[in-house]
Amino acid sequence: MEFVLVVPLIVLVVAACLEVAALARTRLVVVAAAREGARVAATQPDPADAARAVRGALGDLGDAARITVSRPHVVGRPATVEVEVRQTLRTPLLQHLRVPVGGRATMRVER
């Protein structure tokens, strides 16, 4: 009887741990992509170059990403790149849920 009550809880905890790990991995990828975009934004005057760098760093996630590039034309001012991706959960009962995962990076404009 205890086995029947405990197994669903164990399965639920394992599924939750896997979802959290997947979201954490996506967050790391998004933050790294934002950093790459900020690096390009700091050195290139065209914000579209930074957006392309972000999409390239995101790989498959790049198609659905929302990217915002703020780059002043004054050397020394901060260039900021914000990235948001909506990740679909993988647990069978929660597949219809999409969780927003975002990242932001800022670097000073070099030229």
C-alpha positions in Angstrom: 0.0 0.0 0.0 2.8 2.5 0.9 4.5 1.6 -2.4 1.4 2.7 -4.4 1.3 6.0 -2.5 5.0 6.8 -2.7 5.8 5.9 -6.3 3.7 8.8 -7.8 5.4 11.2 -5.5 8.8 10.0 -6.5 7.9 10.3 -10.2 6.6 13.8 -9.6 9.8 14.9 -7.8 12.0 13.4 -10.5 9.9 15.1 -13.3 10.1 18.4 -11.5 13.9 18.1 -11.1 14.3 17.3 -14.8 12.2 20.4 -15.7 14.2 22.7 -13.5 17.4 21.3 -14.9 16.1 21.9 -18.5 15.1 25.5 -17.6 18.5 26.1 -16.0 20.3 24.9 -19.1 18.1 27.1 -21.3 18.8 30.1 -19.0 22.6 29.5 -19.3 22.3 29.3 -23.1 20.2 32.5 -23.3 22.6 34.5 -21.0 25.6 33.3 -23.1 23.8 34.4 -26.3 23.0 37.8 -24.8 26.7 38.2 -23.9 27.6 37.3 -27.4 25.2 39.9 -28.8 26.4 42.6 -26.4 30.0 41.9 -27.5 29.0 42.4 -31.1 26.9 45.4 -30.3 29.9 47.0 -28.5 32.1 46.7 -31.6 29.6 46.9 -34.5 27.4 50.0 -35.2 24.5 48.0 -36.7 22.1 46.4 -34.1 21.1 43.8 -36.7 24.6 42.3 -36.4 24.1 41.8 -32.7 20.7 40.2 -33.2 22.2 37.8 -35.8 25.0 36.9 -33.3 22.3 36.2 -30.7 20.3 34.0 -33.0 23.5 32.1 -34.0 24.4 31.5 -30.4 20.9 30.3 -29.6 20.8 27.7 -32.3 17.4 26.1 -32.5 16.0 28.5 -29.9 16.9 31.5 -32.1 13.9 31.3 -34.3 11.4 32.1 -31.5 13.6 34.4 -29.5 12.6 38.0 -28.7 15.8 40.1 -29.0 16.1 43.8 -28.0 19.3 45.7 -28.8 20.0 49.1 -27.3 23.2 50.6 -28.7 24.1 54.3 -28.4 26.5 55.8 -30.9 28.7 57.3 -28.2 31.9 55.5 -27.3 32.0 54.4 -23.7 28.2 54.3 -23.2 26.6 50.9 -22.5 25.2 48.7 -25.2 22.5 46.4 -23.9 21.1 43.2 -25.3 18.0 41.5 -23.9 16.9 38.1 -25.0 13.7 36.2 -24.1 12.8 32.7 -25.1 9.6 30.8 -24.2 10.4 27.2 -23.4 7.7 24.5 -23.5 7.8 22.1 -20.6 8.6 18.5 -21.4 6.5 16.7 -18.8 3.6 15.0 -20.6 0.8 16.7 -18.5 2.4 20.1 -18.7 3.4 20.2 -22.4 1.0 23.1 -23.1 2.8 25.4 -20.6 5.4 27.8 -21.9 7.9 29.3 -19.5 9.6 32.6 -20.4 13.4 32.4 -19.9 15.4 35.6 -20.3 18.9 37.0 -20.2 20.5 40.4 -20.4 24.0 41.6 -21.0 25.6 45.0 -21.1 29.0 46.1 -22.5 30.6 49.5 -23.3 30.6 50.7 -26.8 34.2 50.5 -28.2 33.8 52.2 -31.5 
